[in-house]
Amino acid sequence: MKNILVPIIIIISLFILSFLPAGKVTVFMIGDSTMADKPTEDNPERGWGQMFPLFFDTTIVIENHAKNGRSTKTFISENRWQKVFEKLKPGDYVIIQFGHNDQSKEKIERYTSPEDYRKSLIKFVNETLEKKGKPILCTPIVRRRFDEKGNFYDTHGVYPDIVREVAKEFNVPLIDMHKQSEELLCESGPDSSKKLFLWIEPGVYKLLPQGKKDNTHFSEFGALKMAELAVEEIKKLNLDLKNYLKK
């Protein structure tokens, strides 16, 4: 009798488990300093990924793995991607945004050629799909650059187009943060756009006694605006991710 009961108990247990809810869906964010979480004490800098969870309800988990100074090359070589890959489960999302450091030729350890950048993006996409996850590609956010006549100009070269090409080739959703942020900066103009970035007066923060003029990284206001752009694109693309947004 005992020998018969054991397999019956196992079958019943498996049947019950099949009806239990799976773990919460997770959104993994991978990228560089423009996306990364930053210390909040006496520090005006924020990454847009740091503000992203503010728009979502508690039925989803957001893990921001973005890190300052990382390119696709170093994110892979430091096993940061491997750690995300190992945690991925079916139905999870991976939001992928690199470019700022990939194009930095003067920083050899970070620099990723356009060809290798494309290969890295494809690796992220394919391995996410392998785990039955949902990759979302993002173009890099523009730097604040205006010429002497007040006209905006871009500094990212071919990198944003490579993201667009990979998204089209692999039929992956594209959040075109490059295009959207450029429009925001052009609308704001040379002066008003400063508040999106780290233009800090001397003496305001102990961490920055001399102040700062940084046209790449975001103030809290700027990071929030960039996160809003991402959320609006998610809505426009009608991604399932929109179902987790706060009502």
Secondary structure, 3 states (H helix, E strand, C coil): CHHHHHHHHHHHHHHHHHHCCCCCEEEEEEECCCCCCCCCCCCCEECHHHHHHHHECCCEEEEECCCCCCCHHHHHHCCHHHHHHHHCCCCCEEEEECCCCCCCCCCCCCCCCHHHHHHHHHHHHHHHHHCCCEEEEECCCCCCCECCCCCECCCCCCHHHHHHHHHHHCCCCEECHHHHHHHHHHHHHHHHHHHHEEEECCCCECCECCCEEEEEEEEHHHHHHHHHHHHHHHHHCCCHHHHHECC
